[in-house]
Amino acid sequence: MVEVGDKMDASAEQENVPTSAETGQGNEGEVEDAADTEPVVPKLDLSEETQLVAQPSETKSSRSRDQKVASLCGYMTLRGMFQLMGRTVGACPWAYLLIGGLLSLNSCGMYWMVLKDRIRDGYTPFDAPSRIETAVVREYWNSSGDPMMTILLFVPRDGGSMHRKTHLDETQRIYNYLNNNFSITHEDREWRFNEMCHPYCAINVVFDTFKKRFDAAYDKVAANKSVDNSDLVNYPLTLIYGVELHLERTFFGVTVRDKDEPWDGSIEGNITNMGHAKVIMMMMRGDKSTRVQEELLAKWEIEAYDYALGQNSSLVELQVVGTEILDAEMIRDGRRMTPFFAAGFGFMVSFVSVCVFFSAVYYDELDWGKILCAGGATLCPILAITSTYGIISFMGLRVNSFMLVMPFLIMGIGVDDSFLMIHSWQRMSRCGYTVVQRLGMVYEEVGPSVTITSLTNFLSFGIGAMTPTPEIRMFCFATALATGIDYIFQAYNIWKAIIHKARNHTGWRLRVEKCSECVLRLYCGLLNNRFFVLLVLTATVCYWYFGIVGLLKIQTRLDTVKILPKDSPLQKPNHLLSNIVWAEYHPVTIMINAPFDVTNKTQTTLFWDMVDEFETLHNAKGPGSSLVWLRDYYQYHANTWGYDQVSGIGNLNDDEARAAAALFQFFVTEVDPRNTNVTYDKLDAFLKHPLYEHWAPFLQWTNRSDGVHVNRFWLTIAYTNTSSWETRIALMQDWRQLIGKYHVLNATVWEPNGMFVDQMLSLKTVALQTGLLTLVCMAVVCAIFIPNPISVFTASLAIASISLGVLGFLSWWNFDLDPVVMAAVLMSIGMSVDFTAHVSYHYQLINKKEIVDGQIVKIKVDGSQEKLVHTLEAVGWPMIQAGVSTVVCILPLLFLQAYSPSVFVATIFLVVCWGVLHGLLVLPAFLGCFPDFLANFNCYRVFFSTSSAKSCRYVPRDDDEETSELVAPANVNNSKTDDNSAKLNKPDSEPCV
């Protein structure tokens, strides 16, 4: 039956006025429903034999004006706008090619691309406590960055002990070279570390003092002279001229000989109780007070690391580790993946080419244009990737290692969209369209679903770009930008606008087509079977169970062993630090930011109470391992005369030094800081004393007219057995809770690994927030483009289900939640949209278009069986192709034995497997369970259509309108004339006018 608008069109034809079919007019000029009603498109080769009942007479001018307005309104629907887009691309391909070419020029910015990571603070939220703590430390030192702390680890090459004389000499030689002679060049000037170390130049004084004492005792024994207790250098605490020297801050992995243990015959055995020492550690520390100083220290650390890699000492192996080195290693690991990425992209291009080739053979359209199809399918996402890197570089931003993962997501989304468009294009090969008409139909069919996937990814990653974690923010920003650019390339590329000829399927092609259609209908019938749906539901519930269990048991852990490449030179120093150094000595810094008055009993009592609590906390080593300058100052203040006797001990010979030390020990007595009254009158002399001048960097003080004022200072408390991150996290939380009790002192706790602790404490929260925001964003976008609530709900549920399965099964595969896994999960959420949105969008459509006897008609899609057939016919094969191509792309990474690639390989494999299962099995089975009135419900049709009584645009209609049957034109060359003619005469089909 033909509506009133059709009658007007017929009348217009008789008067040579453009018809509504030619201009895009809908029924009575009405704007059709936004999602599932069709825009007006031109009829194809309509026969003059088509007879319609004439309309009431109207003037040409009024009809022409109304028809132009109606034509514009016809394209104002969702699918109408996409059809207009496709027709425009087909009509003006070179214009859009020029736009794409200009946009792709941004790829030139890759020339200035900078690869750099910030491992220490890049994954820490902006509002994390460690950032406040770090800001306090920076303020104390007036520094633009965190203090540089490069760790030097010395281990014997022969596996022996480091306390041997030869190894101590070699250690001292290497250290002196790095400190005094090793230089870097910056702006045509050479710099040495002793020019950059202020105020920490004496930080390794313990080793220097120990070495002098050790050498003196060694020479005595070698000369067959006797040694007494004053010559011994014992571990962990030794007295040198009456002053305590803590060797536990320098020597690690030490075994102490028992008194009853027999002498091993070595000279070292006569002068120390150390039986074996695995590691000697020294610290190279400097403050980044200016930008130039920061650059100098960073460059020195990297070049010292390179020196250590090439260092060829036969006795001692030097290991250097620091945050700049760790960042450089992460970038090096990312660069190693470049050839594997290239190989993966090559495999993907080959796979796409093979698919396009066999598809062209099947549709009998094999020609040179298919090369453009295969190339364009992969060229669009590749250009989007390179353009994104270029734009980021033009903006002056750096590229971190996670942003190197973005190409996998963009290739997956882009190639999936390309497969959908190619599949739709090829299926219309027998319909006799022109290029313009064919592109319009392709865009109308797949444009909305492609827009859903691209827009949801763009918005979800855009939301992720507002997260408080800097590196994740950069990754999400780059991915959102690449998704938007890829959509522009996909929407306006002209590789689909190629010359083609309409051919009918005959012979083997016809048999294949009928066989595939039969298989598809049998499968859709199986999906409609209630027992099969119950089986799918049971399997899905089991899948959810294992996913939830895996999600609940996943651990938040930053394991450097896994993050670093297995062959990274940093693996060994990381092992030494984690299992030896931190297992024995792990200090925490406490900053006292309020002015401190030693004459104020209330303040001093609070201070010593705080120190006692820290020194008695679990894993604490005790007061003997703490660095508290006030303890030494109390001793000095009460025993000034005795300390003055040993002030010049370094210039005395051995006998004189011994006499001075004996006198010192005789007159110096221990004092209790809680019960001793002191002032700051001797502070200046204390800080200039040779034994205590190393305390100067620990406090800031001013000398005013009313006396000395200490404005702020810091101290360290040592802990042990902190190899595991669980212990360090627990300690960090206890420290912060404890320091909060002493707000009067304005105290702050700072530990170099504090930001890593906050990363692990925040990862679950950030991952949960980002995941929920992404799902909400996707649900909103789906609701805009898919006006059926059931389809929106099932699509959102499927996305959440896929994400749950990916993260849950990563946990079952022994992956922990760290920044790498979090980035992979964000990527999986984005990729999961491709496997669900297309299915949900196509299922909710209530009609489809076909050419029948030379004109485009709408065929009603009624019932779950027909909806499933229509949906899987449109998206099933492209979904399989996209999944396989994505897996093919990551296959080369299997040969790269590194943690990050293994995470992404596992994640992409899981998201493809779960995505294809959800898209082809779970989601269709669930959608088929809903009755037609729910599956066909359209919010736009109900609330915005002129024919709905609930609509704000409702217009009453005359039920007695004249109607007329459409007479099918004869002798139209179409491959499906007989079948489609029958469809046209069905009551559920109508001309698309």
LOMI-765949 format. One record per residue (C-alpha): residue in one letter; x, y, z. Coordinates in steps of 0.2 Angstrom, whole numbers, plus 5000, padded with zeros to 4 digits. Example, Ala and Ser with C-alpha at 12.3 -4.5 7.8 and 13.67 -1.06 7.14 Angstrom:
! LOMI-765949
A506249785039
S506849955036
//
This chain:
! LOMI-765949
M500050005000
V500650174996
E500450325008
V499750495004
G501550555001
D501750424987
K500250494978
M500950664979
D502550594971
A501550514957
S500650674953
A502350764953
E503050644941
Q501650674929
E502050864929
N503950844928
V504150904946
P505550814956
T504650684966
S504950654985
A505850494980
E507150604970
T507250734983
G507250624999
Q505450675005
G504650565018
N502850535021
E501950705022
G503650785024
E503750705041
V505450685050
E505550495053
D506050405068
A507850445073
A508550265074
D507550135064
T506550225050
E507250255034
P507750415025
V507150455008
V508250394994
P508050404975
K507150264966
L508150164953
D507550144935
L505750154940
S504650104925
E503450224918
E502150084920
T502050124938
Q500350194941
L499750284956
V498150374960
A498250564956
Q498250684970
P497250844973
S497850984962
E499151104969
T500151234962
K501951194956
S502751324967
S501951264983
R502251084979
S504051114975
R504351214991
D503551085001
Q504550944993
K506251034996
V505851055014
A505250875015
S506850825006
L507950915019
C506950835033
G507150665026
Y508950675028
M508750735046
T508550565053
L510050465060
R510150345046
G509750485033
M511250585039
F512350435036
Q511650405019
L511950585014
M513750565021
G514050415010
R513250494994
T514250644997
V515850544998
G515450454983
A515050614973
C516550704979
P517950584983
W519450694979
A518850824991
Y518850705005
L520450624999
L521250805001
I520550825018
G521250655023
G522850695016
L523050865025
L522550775041
S523850645039
L525250775037
N525150785056
S526150615055
C527750725051
G527750775070
M528450605074
Y530150675069
W530150765086
M529350625096
V530150605113
L529950435122
K530050455140
D529350365156
R529050425173
I529050265183
R529150335200
D527850465200
G526950445183
Y525750315190
T525350405206
P523750505208
F523950695209
D523050685226
A524050545233
P524850585251
S526550545244
R526450695232
I526150805247
E527550725256
T528750745242
A528250925240
V528750955258
V530450875254
R530650985239
E530151145249
Y531451095262
W532851085249
N532151225238
S532151085224
S531151075208
G531150885209
D531450735220
P533250715227
M534250615215
M534750455224
T535850345213
I536350185221
L538050105218
L538149915223
F539749825223
V539849635222
P541249515220
R541449435203
D542149275211
G540649255223
G541749285238
S541749415251
M541749605249
H542749635265
R544349565258
K545749695256
T545949685237
H544049705234
L543949855247
D545349935237
E544549915221
T542849975227
Q543650135234
R544550155217
I542950145207
Y541950255219
N543350395219
Y543350385200
L541450405199
N541450545212
N543050645207
N543550605189
F542050535179
S541350675170
I539850725158
T539750855145
H538350985146
E538251145135
D540151125131
R540651105149
E541250955159
W540450915175
R540950795189
F539850735203
N540850815217
E540250985209
M538450935210
C538350835226
H538050985238
P537550965252
Y537750775252
C539550765247
A540050675263
I538550555262
N539750405261
V540850455275
V540550295284
F541450195271
D542850315270
T543150315289
F542950125289
K544250105275
K545550215284
R545350115300
F545349945291
D546949995281
A547850045297
A547449885306
Y547849785290
D549549865289
K549949825307
V549449635305
A550449625289
A551949695298
N551749565312
K551249705324
S549949665338
V548249735337
D547049775351
N545149805353
S545349985348
D546049925331
L544549815327
V543249865314
N541749755319
Y540049735312
P538749815314
L539349945326
T541249995328
L542050125339
I543350225331
Y544250345343
G542650325354
V541450375340
E540150255335
L540150205316
H538650105309
L539349985296
E537549915293
R537150065282
T538550005270
F538849825271
F537449695267
G537249515267
V538549505281
T538849345292
V539749375308
R540949245315
D540649175332
K541949195345
D542249015346
E542448995327
P544248955322
W545249085314
D545249065295
G547049115293
S546749275284
I547349445289
E545549515288
G545049385301
N546149465314
I545349645312
T543549615309
N542149495315
M541449485297
G541549315290
H540749365273
A539949515265
K538949505249
V538649685245
I539349855248
M538149995245
M538550175242
M537350325238
M537650465226
R536450595231
G536050775224
D534650905225
K533850965209
S533751145215
T533651205197
R533151145180
V534951135174
Q535451045190
E534050915187
E534650895169
L536450865175
L536050745188
A534950645176
K536250635163
W537650585175
E536550445181
I536250375164
E538050395159
A538650315175
Y537450165171
D538250155154
Y539950155162
A539450015174
L538849905160
G540549925151
Q541649915167
N542849775166
S543649765184
S544149585187
L543749595205
V542249695208
E540649705198
L539749875199
Q537849895198
V537050065196
V535150095199
G534050245199
T532450315193
E533150395177
I533950225173
L532250135176
D531350255165
A532650225151
E532550035153
M530650045151
I530850155135
R532150035129
D530949895131
G529649985122
R530850015107
R531249835107
M529449795103
T529449905087
P530049775074
F528749655082
F527349785080
A527949805062
A527849615059
G526149605067
F525449745056
G526249655041
F525249495046
M523649595048
V523849685031
S524149505023
F522649435032
V521549585027
S522149565009
V521749375008
C520049415015
V519649545003
F520349444989
F519249284992
S517749404995
A518049484978
V518149304970
Y516549254979
Y515549404973
D516449404956
E517149574958
L519049534957
D519849694949
W521249814953
G520149914965
K520149774978
I521949824981
L521349994987
C520049904998
A521449795006
G522649945008
G521350065014
A520649945027
T522349955036
L522950125030
C521650225039
P522050155057
I523950165053
L523750355048
A522650385063
I524050315074
T525450405066
S524450575066
T524150555084
Y525950535088
G526350685077
I525050795085
I525650745103
S527350785098
F526850955090
M525950995107
G527650965116
L527050815125
R528150655128
V527650475123
N527650355137
S527850165135
F525950135138
M525550245123
L526550115112
V525149995116
M523850115108
P524150055090
F523449885095
L521749955100
I521650075085
M522049935073
G520749825081
I519449955080
G519850025063
V520049855055
D518449795062
D517549945055
S518349915038
F517749735038
L516049795041
M516049915027
I516849795015
H515649665019
S514149785017
W514949845001
Q515149674993
R513449614998
M512649754987
S513749704972
R512149624963
C510949764966
G511349874952
Y511850034962
T512850174956
V514450214966
V513550364975
Q511950254979
R512950114985
L514050214997
G512450295003
M511750125007
V513350065015
Y513450215026
E511650205031
E511850015036
V513450015045
G513750205049
P512750215065
S513550055073
V515250115068
T514950285076
I514350195092
T516050105094
S517050255089
L516150375099
T516050265115
N517950235114
F518250425111
L517150475126
S517650335138
F519550365135
G519150555135
I518450525153
G520050425157
A521050575152
M520350665167
T520950525179
P522150585193
T523550475186
P524750565174
E525350415164
I523650345162
R522950515158
M524250535144
F523750355137
C521950395138
F522150565129
A523150485115
T521950345113
A520450455112
L521350565100
A521750425089
T520050345090
G519250515084
I520550535070
D520250355064
Y518450385064
I518650535052
F519750425041
Q518550285041
A517050395038
Y517750495023
N518950385015
I518650344996
W519450174995
K517650104994
A517150214979
I517850094965
I517150044949
H516149894950
K514849794939
A513349714945
R513349524943
N512149384947
H512749234957
T512649084947
G513448904948
W514548874963
R514349044970
L512449024971
R512648854979
V513848924992
E512649064995
K511148954998
C512248835009
S512848975020
E511049045021
C510448875026
V511848855039
L511449035046
R509648995048
L509948835057
Y511148925069
C509849065072
G508548925075
L509648845088
L509949015096
N508049025097
N507848855106
R507448875124
F508448725130
F509948795120
V509748965128
L509648885145
L511248795142
V512048955136
L511449045152
T512148905163
A513848925154
T513849115156
V513449105175
C514948985177
Y515949105167
W515449245178
Y515849145193
F517649115188
G517749295183
I517149365199
V518249245209
G519749295199
L519349475201
L519249465220
K520849365222
I521849485211
Q523349565220
T523949745218
R525749725217
L527149825208
D528449685204
T529949765196
V530549595192
K529149565180
I529049745173
L530849745168
P531349645153
K532049475158
D533749515150
S533749685158
P535449735167
L534349805180
Q533649635186
K535249595196
P535349755206
N533449745209
H533749575216
L535149635227
L534049785233
S532449685236
N533249525244
I534749585253
V534849775256
W533049805260
A532949645270
E534249715282
Y534049905281
H532650015275
P532550195281
V531150315282
T531350505283
I530350605296
M530250795292
I529950915307
N529251065299
A528851175314
P530151285323
F530951175336
D531451245353
V532451125364
T532051225379
N530251195377
K529851035387
T528151005380
Q528851005362
T530350905366
T529350775375
L528150755360
F529650735349
W530450605359
D528850515361
M528650515342
V530450445340
D530050305353
E528550255344
F529350245327
E530850155334
T529750025342
L528549995327
H528549825319
N530049785309
A531049935317
K532949905320
G532950005335
P533850165341
G535550105337
S535150115318
S534250285318
L535050445313
V534450585325
W535550735326
L534850785342
R535550635351
D537250675346
Y536950865350
Y536450825368
Q537950715370
Y539050855363
H538250985373
A538550895389
N540350835385
T541050985375
W542750975383
G542950795379
Y542450815361
D543650955359
Q545050835363
V544750735348
S544250875336
G545950865327
I546150675329
G546350665310
N547950755311
L548750655325
N549850505323
D549150345329
D549850345347
E549250525349
A547550485342
R547450335354
A547850445369
A546550575364
A545250445361
A545650365379
L545450545387
F543850565377
Q543150405383
F543650445401
F542750615402
V541250585390
T539650515399
E538050455392
V536550575394
D534650555393
P533950675381
R532250675391
N533150735407
T534450845400
N534251035398
V535151105383
T535151265373
Y535751305355
D537251405361
K538451265355
L537551225339
D538751315328
A540251225335
F539351065335
L539051075316
K540851125313
H541650975323
P542450845312
L541450705320
Y539850795317
E539950905302
H538950775292
W537450835302
A537351005294
P536150955279
F534950885292
L534351045299
Q533951225294
W534451355307
T534651545308
N535751645320
R534651795326
S534951935339
D534051835352
G535051675348
V534951525337
H533351465330
V533051295322
N531751315309
R531551135303
F532550975302
W532450795297
L532950625304
T532850435298
I532250285307
A532850115300
Y531749955298
T532149775292
N531349635283
T530449745271
S530849645255
S528949615251
W527849755245
E526549705257
T527649745272
R528149905264
I526349955261
A525849905279
L527350015286
M526950165275
Q525150165281
D525750145300
W526950285298
R525650405291
Q524450355304
L525750375318
I526350545311
G524550615311
K524650605330
Y525950735331
H525250875321
V525951005333
L527650965327
N527050985309
A527850815305
T527950735288
V528550555284
W529450535267
E530050375259
P530750355242
N529550215238
G528050315244
M527450345227
F527550165222
V526550125238
D525150255233
Q525150185216
M524750005222
L523450075235
S522550175221
L522650055207
K521049965212
T520150125215
V520750205199
A520350045189
L518650025196
Q518150215194
T518850215176
G517950055172
L516250115179
L516450285170
T516850195154
L515350075155
V514150225160
C514850325145
M514650175133
A512850145140
V512350335137
V513150335119
C512250165115
A510650245122
I510750395110
F511050285094
I510050135099
P508350185105
N507850015111
P508150005130
I508349815129
S509749825116
V510649955126
F510449855142
T511149695134
A512549785125
S513149865142
L512949705151
A513949615138
I515349745138
A515449725157
S515449535156
I516849535143
S517849655154
L517549545169
G518149395160
V519749475154
L520249545171
G519649385181
F520549265169
L522149375169
S522149345188
W521949155186
W523449165174
N524449245189
F524449425183
D524449555196
L523549725195
D524949845191
P525049995179
V525349875164
V523849765167
M522749925171
A523149995154
A522849825146
V521149815154
L520649995148
M521149935131
S520049775133
I518549885138
G518749985122
M518949835111
S517449745119
V516249875112
D516649815094
F515949645098
T514349705106
A513749865099
H513549805081
V512449665086
S511349765098
Y511149905085
H510649785070
Y509549675081
Q508349825086
L508049875068
I506249835062
N506649845043
K507949825030
K508149885012
E508249794996
I508049834978
V506449754971
D506049774953
G507149924951
Q506650024966
I507250024984
V505949954996
K505949925015
I505649745021
K504949725038
V506049615049
D504849535061
G505149395074
S506749345083
Q507249225070
E507249355056
K508049475067
L509449355071
V509749315053
H509749495048
T510949535062
L512249395060
E512149415041
A512749595043
V514049585057
G514449395060
W515749365047
P516549545049
M516649505068
I517549345065
Q518749425053
A519149575064
G519449455079
V520649345069
S521549495062
T521849565079
V522549405085
V523649385070
C524349565073
I524949515091
L525649345087
P527449405084
L527449475102
L527449295108
F529349285103
L529749435114
Q530149375131
A529549525141
Y528249555154
S527249705145
P527049615129
S526449455138
V525149555147
F524549635130
V524549465121
A523549385135
T522349525136
I522049545117
F521849355116
L520549355130
V519549505124
V519449425106
C518949255113
W517649325125
G517049455113
V516749335098
L515849215110
H514749365117
G514449435100
L513949275091
L513249175104
V512849245121
L512149415116
P511049345101
A510449205112
F509849335126
L509149455114
G508149315106
C507249285122
F506449455123
P504649465116
D504349565100
F503549715109
L505149735119
A506349705105
N505449825093
F505149965106
N505850125100
C505950275111
Y506150395097
R504650325088
V503550335104
F504050515109
F504550605093
S503550525079
T502050625072
S501050455072
S501250415090
A499850485102
K501250505116
S502250605105
C502550795107
R502350805088
Y500750705086
V499650745071
P497950665069
R497750575053
D496250535042
D495950345043
D494950365026
E496450415016
E496450344998
T497750214995
S498350124980
E499249974976
L500949984968
V501149894952
A502849814950
P503749864934
A504149734922
N505749684913
V506949754926
N508649664926
N508849614944
S509649454951
K508249424964
T506749484953
D505649334957
D505949324976
N505949514978
S504449534968
A503549424980
K504249524994
L503549684987
N501849614986
K501849565005
P500949685017
D502549705027
S503549785013
E503349955006
P504250064994
C505650165002
V504950344997
//
